[in-house]
Amino acid sequence: MKVFFKIISTMFLILVLSITNITAQVEKSSELFKTLKRNDSLIFDSSFNTCNLKILAKLINDDFEFYHDKSGVLEGKDDFIKNTKNGLCKSPHKLRRELINGTLEVFPLMKNDSEIYGAIQKGRHNFYENEIRTSTAYFTHLWILKDDKWVLKRVLSYNHKSLD
């Protein structure tokens, strides 16, 4: 029994040490946080709010994937832009997405504990139709640093809740 307890205790300690060694969220004042917050705004302003698809195309990676809990999976930059153009951008309603203040978090992804190659960004947002809030949801974005430029590679959009 003592051996079993020592094994369990050791495994628990290893688990705790590995969890506490994970890179923490960056400060909201950091350049990484500010850059990805700005890119988040550009993504949604250019796709959801104003349909400026040229800006959107510059911000997403060619092998982009979008996972949505209500509408399924979209794979590839071209399909995502086409879907946005033929869907959101053709809506007769004025659609808008708004980040919920204080919910945005950014976690750097690093190689060899020193070189940033990507980041995970997560938060919550509200959606509006004709300036009436209609729903809220969570998002998680995977940003990759490619040729010294941040591009969005993966999106998880989930826990959509209608307000009606």
C-alpha positions, 0 to 999 in steps of 0.5 A: 500500500505504501508503494502504491501511495508513493507511485500515486503521489509521484505521478500527482507531483509530476502532473502538477509540475508539468501543468505549472510549467505551461506558458501562462497567458501574456499580459494585456499590455504585451505586444503579442496581446495587442497584435492579436487583439488588433488582428481579431478586430480586423478578422471580424470587422473585415468578415462579419461587420463590413465584408472587406474580404481582401483584408480577410484574405490577408489574415488567414492561412491557406489551410485555414479550418473553421469549426462551428458548433451549429454549422459544421466545418469549413476547410480552406481559405478559399471556401471560407471566403466564398462562404462568407461572401455568399452567406454573411455578406448577402444578409439583408440584416446589419450583422455585427460581432462584438468582443466582450470586454475583459474576456480575451486571453492570449497564450504563446506557443513556443519552441525550445522555451524561447522562440514563439511560433504561434499563439492561442487566443480565446474569448467570448463575443456577442452577435447583433442583428440590426443592432439588437443582441441576438446571441453569445458564443465562445471562440478559440483561435490558433494563430501562427507566425508565418514569415514574420506575419501572424495568420489565423490557422484554426478557429473553434466557435462554440457554445452559441446561445441564442438570447430569444 
